[in-house]
Amino acid sequence: MKTTMLTANTSLSPERTRPLSVTWSDGRLSVSDAPNADAGSDGYFVPSLPVEVHCHGLGNVDFSDFSRMDLKELNEAARAEGIVCIPTLYLRQERLDGFVGFMGEFSRMRADGELPHIGAIALEGPLVASFGGTPASSVWAPSRAEWEKLASCGPLGLVYLMVSPDALTPGSYLAPALPTGYPDLEWIVTTLVERGVRPALGHFTREDPQLGADCVETAIGAAEAADFPGRGVRVITDHLFNEMPLLIKHAFRTSRAKAERDAVIASYDLPSWSLADLHEQVGPVPAAIIRAAHAGRITACLNFDGEHVDFAIAKRAVELAGPSNMMLMTDRSDTPDLGGQHLHREAENSLWYQHEGVVAAGTQPIDQQIANVRGLGVPESDIWHLVSFTAHRTFFPDVDLLAREPQRGCFVIDGKRIAVG
């Protein structure tokens, strides 16, 4: 990215904010303890890029159509946006072998240094209990051999796979088709985690909320007992509050809903929410996730477009779990063609919908969602935990964000982010 010289007198890292003169000039970063008198007092430097954790499509590319994905072109698009992208794909059963081959090519290119802006690959599904906006064609129950194939992609860069922890319970969409002797949740989680693939818990049924919460604990326990080959948190979640049983209305997407929003939110008395009583305030499943995140056992993902989840509810969830235990996810697709389905927009919000009127994805890019969080009065250091530091700690713990001479990062000047390196 070509820019003029940039300077900042403050560096914001995962551990602290400190006076430090940082300059970008002639295509390189330089750091000095001596203050730079020419640096603006309102700006600061961050030694990392935002990580777009859950992204379905960038530009005109539907990531689920991986056979046509040009990884170099995608890397360039992510570089132009100044992000590290984790493409999130839907996978049909008949395309599993092709996906394994795709992951092999991704691994080779990443090892050759060709994809510095594509951090890893992720899957949404296929073991989905309540698929919502997930294409039905990508919802299926892998056999043991197919689970082994999926797990084999861990060393190749498959960093997480969304799995419904209650997918094997009677209320699940998949339950009627499960064969006798189907592997249990502990076996599935262990098989994934021992090859470096983190289960991302999400898309719960609404039949038995307490059973769903119990399944969350079962999955976390199995991951903690497994022989994990890497570092970082072993379990993450899909979108918090979306596709799970709730005791609250979590989103207000139409003009009619928005007219009632303030009164509904006031009735929840958000300041009174506490970890101890959260199961009674929001429901057993979100309570189990937020408590586990607060304890550092999982990293929870949360959308900040204001339409997947109301801003006030999202902000309170971050306060309870702690920003260093949560990651902002966009669920973004720039194209209406997603996973074999053609989506459409409604006039009252920015979301993508399936033809049945079910929300399928978002459209707001990460910088818009960063601005949304900033508009809520969240401190800048917390914002960077949500959009970068937590993701690095979870997925890329070997990246040294405290290095004396960073290789890349972002200057934030008057609220505008400028990526360099």
Secondary structure, 3 states (H helix, E strand, C coil): CCCCCEEEEEEECCCCEEEEEEEEECCEEEEECCCCCCCCCCCEEECCCCEEEEEEEECCEECCCHHHCCHHHHHHHHHHHCCEEEEEECCCHHHHHHHHHHHHHHHHHHHCCCCCCECCEEEECCCCCCCCCCCHHHCCCCCHHHHHHHHHCHHHCEEEEEECCCCCCCCCCCHHHCCCCCCCHHHHHHHHHCCCCEEEECCCCCCCHHHHHHHHHHHHHHHHHCCCCCCCCCCEEEECCCCCCCCCCCCCCCHHHHHHHHHHHHHHCHHHCCCCCHHHHCCHHHHHHHHHHHCCCCEEEEECCCCCCCHHHHHHHHHHHCHHHEEEECCEECCCEECCEECEECCCCCCEECCCCCEEEECCCHHHHHHHHHHCCCCHHHHHHHHHHHHHHHHCCCCCCCCCCCCCEEEEECCEEEEEC
